[in-house]
């Protein structure tokens, strides 16, 4: 067990029971010219997470940690898309329509895939989720149980939507979450800050908030003598 600086108090990391969960680092959300950009969002607010996440990912892989990636998206026939989700927002283009990087949030389209900088390597599970939370209508719970995971180091976008929903879902399942402030992001900086405050509020009502440097230090620290 290794202590990681965090709010509201230090997080006791158990590397053998922890996994890294990287949420929705997809081209349509992250890249200039993608769906998020087309909606008028400033993608640089999300892209600031890439460099610290690359360093964290390298440390996690070197330590042999289970790395799980998620992608929000739907089947090509949209059979797993609720009409309410498709209609919400009333945008000129919506889920399933042809966007700048193929059909928007459709599995198999270029924009649906994970950005090259953080692309999964062989053996790293990728969870395709039709909702905001990573547990809804996916096999994530089974995967976590199979590997004996009790802690999640949570990264990804956006902080107030898919990250927050997933952390709340994990909390209800008895899983401790450490959310990394520099490896999560929102198009709206004020939402990012408030979402992190909500997680750590009231003694950690949904989990802990730290940053990548603390986790990297814990993963790369020399093993203590027996």
TAWOGI-V143083 format. One record per backbone hydrogen bond with DSSP energy under -1.0 kcal/mol. NH is the residue of the N-H (numbers start at 1). CO is the residue of the C=O. E is the energy in kcal/mol with one decimal. If there is no record, write none. Layout:
NH/CO/E ; NH/CO/E
//
This chain:
2/13/-2.6 ; 4/11/-2.8 ; 7/209/-2.7 ; 11/4/-2.8 ; 13/2/-3.1 ; 13/11/-1.2 ; 17/14/-2.5 ; 19/151/-1.9 ; 20/66/-2.8 ; 21/153/-2.8 ; 22/68/-3.1 ; 23/155/-2.3 ; 26/24/-2.2 ; 27/113/-2.9 ; 28/111/-2.8 ; 30/26/-2.4 ; 31/27/-2.4 ; 34/31/-2.0 ; 36/28/-3.0 ; 38/34/-2.4 ; 39/35/-1.4 ; 40/37/-1.9 ; 41/36/-1.9 ; 43/41/-1.0 ; 45/42/-1.6 ; 46/43/-1.1 ; 47/43/-2.4 ; 48/44/-1.1 ; 49/46/-1.8 ; 50/47/-1.4 ; 53/49/-1.9 ; 54/50/-2.5 ; 55/51/-1.9 ; 56/52/-2.2 ; 57/53/-2.9 ; 58/54/-2.1 ; 59/55/-1.9 ; 60/56/-2.8 ; 61/57/-2.5 ; 62/58/-2.3 ; 63/59/-1.7 ; 64/61/-1.3 ; 65/60/-2.6 ; 68/20/-3.3 ; 69/125/-2.6 ; 70/22/-2.2 ; 71/127/-2.3 ; 73/129/-2.3 ; 74/105/-1.8 ; 78/75/-2.5 ; 81/78/-1.5 ; 86/82/-1.9 ; 87/83/-2.4 ; 88/84/-1.6 ; 90/87/-1.5 ; 96/104/-2.1 ; 97/94/-2.2 ; 99/102/-2.6 ; 102/99/-1.3 ; 104/97/-2.9 ; 106/103/-1.2 ; 107/74/-2.8 ; 109/106/-2.1 ; 111/101/-2.4 ; 113/110/-1.0 ; 115/25/-2.4 ; 118/115/-1.4 ; 119/116/-1.4 ; 124/121/-2.2 ; 127/69/-3.3 ; 129/71/-2.8 ; 138/135/-1.2 ; 143/139/-2.1 ; 144/140/-2.6 ; 145/141/-2.4 ; 146/142/-2.6 ; 147/143/-1.6 ; 148/145/-1.0 ; 149/144/-2.5 ; 150/17/-3.0 ; 151/17/-2.0 ; 152/176/-2.8 ; 153/19/-2.8 ; 154/178/-2.5 ; 155/21/-2.7 ; 156/183/-3.1 ; 157/23/-2.3 ; 159/185/-1.5 ; 163/158/-2.2 ; 164/159/-1.1 ; 165/161/-2.7 ; 166/162/-1.9 ; 167/163/-2.5 ; 168/164/-2.3 ; 169/165/-2.2 ; 170/166/-2.7 ; 171/167/-2.5 ; 172/168/-1.9 ; 173/170/-1.0 ; 174/171/-1.5 ; 175/170/-2.3 ; 176/150/-2.2 ; 178/152/-2.8 ; 179/208/-3.0 ; 180/154/-2.1 ; 181/210/-3.1 ; 185/156/-1.3 ; 191/188/-1.1 ; 192/188/-1.8 ; 193/189/-2.2 ; 194/190/-2.0 ; 195/191/-2.8 ; 196/192/-2.0 ; 197/193/-2.0 ; 198/194/-2.3 ; 199/195/-1.6 ; 200/196/-1.7 ; 201/197/-1.0 ; 204/200/-1.0 ; 205/201/-2.8 ; 206/199/-2.1 ; 207/199/-1.3 ; 208/177/-2.7 ; 209/7/-2.3 ; 210/179/-2.3 ; 215/211/-1.2 ; 216/212/-2.9 ; 217/213/-2.3 ; 218/214/-1.7 ; 219/215/-2.5 ; 220/216/-1.9
//
